[in-house]
């Protein structure tokens, strides 16, 4: 087992900066997720840890050894890719055994290790088959078993679930979480899917433009976002971000609607953040702000109401039994204990 330490890590290609002077300590046995949109630097960071990309500057430590000059095979890491990368002409047993044979593992050790890895991902009965005879989820489990069988110091997973359908992704998330706890191996996981990040991670590093915007537990980044980017990226639906000002201790929208009291000095420009879950929907005239429904969606487990609020549209989450139509009027009340203010110029959080 090992800690992974990135010290002032930078990757440039000419004038383009992929990763910009980032430092990060990943704890022993931790499941850390690098989360962000395409092009944010998360996969580049992982490839540098794996040895598939050379850093322009900075240091990469695995355990007590700096590995910048080590070949990928000498770093004792195992990667699981978006593409399963299985050998179609080999059986599942031989696919799992392949890294052991390449490393010169004695034949007497290979079979018990393969069977143990296959058992951990529930593939024992499929070892005689070839990949084409398996489903997408089963093939992904083969890729996991091939990584597990090496007992590496670090797992590196690059969007391993993105090729699976929605239902199978839910199942595989549960399997990955269970497996990570059982194996107790340091895991670095790359994804653009914030649901995967929130459900799998011990900690999440949210990235944008090669820079970590916030590092924290899923609870911390959801309930205490550091800036506008994190607030808007985390959550489904994303946090509502409403432009306005602070006047006489109240937030006032750009359309002039006085919404809620806020603990902040007067400011001409500010962004109020509020999640759909923290907006109570009631009948028109019941004490909140009366607004018109722009769109009504029934998701089964809840209802989502897009409402017109001055010059902006925001999303509120209603009870799953609520039924409304477009252009109906409802009353919206904001939870004063779960409001966030941001500086529109810097994007940083304004804390009272």
Helices and strands as residue ranges (DSSP letters): E 4-13, E 16-26, E 31-35, H 42-50, E 57-62, E 65-66, G 72-74, E 77-80, H 92-102, H 107-120, G 124-126, G 131-133, H 136-148, E 154-158, H 166-183, E 186-191, H 194-200, E 203-208, E 211-216, H 218-223, H 228-233, E 240-247, E 250-253, E 258-261, E 267-274, G 276-278, E 279-283, E 289-298, E 303-309, E 312-318, E 329-334, G 336-338, E 340-342, E 349-350
